[in-house]
Amino acid sequence: MTKTEGFLKEAFAGESQANRMYTAFAAQAEKDGFPQAARLFRAAAEAEAVHAANHLRALKAVKATKENLRESIAGEKHEFKEMYPEMIAAAKAEGAKDAERSFNFANAVEEYHAKLYHEMMESLEAGKEAFPYFVCPICGMTVAKAAPEKCPVCGAKGSMFRKIE
């Protein structure tokens, strides 16, 4: 890897983190009654997303859909089989309950993501059925077509799921 490629990866990670952080800050500003601060945070979050996407393209990391699906499956499998189990064990050993809960939620959901990507890979050439996905705002559980009555990972009400078109 060249020094520039390393910097692009570092910049992509930083911009991606800033996007998520500013999005969370915007939600808190809304909750605190500061709509203009929330707008600023959302605008900055969008700008950071543009930066991240530019860095990813410069890395030539966005490929054809099938290749992107294969890479996504591998990434999700790594997370739920290797990455999160180690993190869960460390959080448990340290008594970090919030971190343990967060890692457990993510670990459970990453397995579903791998399954959804795999199903998409198999159905690319088949029919072009269009349907929405639904995402739990508590744990990130992702399901196709309709929200469940209750989240199978965290127990949140299905009515809380966000519809993704």
TAZIRA-V307742 format. One record per residue. OMEGA is omega as a letter, one per 40 degrees, with the letter a starting at -180 (999 if undefined). Layout:
((OMEGA) (OMEGA))
This chain:
((i) (i) (i) (i) (i) (i) (i) (i) (i) (a) (i) (a) (a) (i) (i) (i) (i) (i) (a) (a) (a) (i) (i) (i) (i) (i) (i) (i) (i) (a) (a) (i) (i) (a) (a) (i) (i) (i) (i) (i) (i) (i) (i) (i) (i) (i) (i) (i) (i) (i) (a) (a) (i) (i) (i) (i) (i) (i) (a) (a) (i) (a) (i) (a) (a) (i) (i) (i) (i) (i) (i) (i) (a) (i) (i) (i) (i) (a) (a) (i) (a) (a) (a) (i) (i) (i) (i) (a) (a) (a) (i) (a) (a) (a) (a) (a) (a) (i) (i) (i) (a) (i) (i) (i) (a) (a) (a) (a) (a) (i) (i) (i) (i) (i) (i) (i) (i) (i) (i) (i) (a) (a) (a) (a) (a) (a) (a) (a) (i) (i) (i) (i) (i) (a) (i) (a) (a) (a) (a) (i) (a) (a) (i) (i) (a) (i) (i) (i) (a) (i) (a) (a) (a) (i) (i) (i) (i) (i) (i) (a) (i) (i) (i) (a) (999))
